[in-house]
Amino acid sequence: MTVRFHVTPYNPMLWMDENNVPSEPPSDLHIKFSEFRERLTEFGEMIREVNWDIKTHSDAGWEVTADSNWGVSGSFGGHLNQILTMEAGLGLNEFVAWYRSFVPSEHALYLFQEGEWESLELREGITVEEIANFTGIT
């Protein structure tokens, strides 16, 4: 079974009360996929794997793979591409740390597993170890 994680600029607890669901996310964050695609090479350089490859797709999807069994993939959706959905695997924690540095610090970000309410606030400077402790991926 595939485990998915999401990163959003709002705490998923906002949606816990079905009678008080916001009509749209309370954030003006706008992820421009063209800019994300251009900057994704920074992540490839950061991972320090010998041979890494980046693929992007026209539907705002992407994947980064390396020599080993290492890789991460995902896609953007929702209002202004604010919802990042990723499949769990080796590389997810490092990618989430890089993504926090990609998104301007004035925007809060929260990481949570699909179907769960508990989230990790991705504050500026969060470490890969802190993210791994939350995701359980090591």
N, C-alpha and C positions, 0 to 999 in steps of 0.2 A: 504494500500500500504506500502510495506516495504521500509524503508529508509536505505541506506547503506552509510558508511563512509569508506574512504581509508586513510592509512598512507603510505607515500612513502619517500624515501630519496632525492627527487627532487621536486621542485615546479611545480605543474601541469600547470602553465602558459607556460612552455616549449612546451607544446603540443597544445597551443591555435592557433598558426599559422600553419595551415595544410601544408603549403609549406616548413616549416622548422622543421619538426618533427625529433628528434634525432633517429638514428638507434637503439640505446640501451640506457638505463638510464646512466647518467653521475655519477655513484657511484659504489664503489667496496663493498658496504655493502652486506654481505651474512648472511641471517638468517638460521641457522642450526636448523631444526625443533626439532631434538632430544635434543639439548641444551635448546630451548624454552620450550619444554615439561617438562624438569627437573626443570626449574626455575619457571614454572607457579604456583607452590605451594606458592611461595613468594607472589604472587598476592592474592591467596586465604587467606593467613594469614593476609594480609594487610587490606582486606575489613571488617574485624571484624564482620562478620555475624556469627551466632551461628553454623549453619550447612551448609557448602558449599561443592559443589561437582565439580570435574573437569573431563571432558571427552576429550580425544583426539582421532582423527581418522587417519587412514593411509594416507588419502589424504591431510595431512597438515591442517586439520580442527580441531577446538577445541571449547569447550563451558565451561563456569563457571556459575553455578547456586547456589542460596542460598535459605534460608527459605522462604523469602518473594517473591514478584513478581520481584525479582532482578536477573539479569543475563546478560551475554554478550557472544556472539559467533562470530567466524570469521574463516578465512582461509588465507593461504599464497599462493602467485602465482607470476608469472612474473620472470624476470631475477634474479637468485640467491635468490628467495623467497623474493624479496624486496618489493612487494606490499602486504600489509595487508588490507583485506577487512572485515568489521564488520557490523553486523546489529544493527541499533540504538535501544537502550533500556536502562532502568535503569542499571547502571554499566559501560556503555561505557566510561563516562568521567574519572572514576577512573582507568579503564583499560588503557586508553590512557596515563594517567600520569605515571602509572607503566611501560608501554611499553617504554616510553621515558627513564626511568632509566635502562631498560634492554639493550637497544641499546647503544653501546659506544658513548660517547659525541662527538667524532670527526665526527660523521655522522649527517648531518642535517636531520630533519624529518618534514614533512608537513602533516597536517590533512585537509581533504576536503570531502565534500559531493559528492556522485556520481552524475555526470552530471553537476557539478559546477566548475568554475575556481577559485573562491575565496578560499584561504587556510589560515590556522593558522600555523605559524612556531612553532614547539614544541621545544623551547629552553630548555636547561638544567634548572631544577628547576621550570618549569611551574606548575601552581597550577590547581587543579581540578576545582576551580571556574572559572579560565580563560578559560579552555576548555569548561565548561558548558555554558559560555557566548557565545562562538562561535557555539556550537552545538544546543543550545536551549533546551537541555535535562536537566530537573531539578527534 
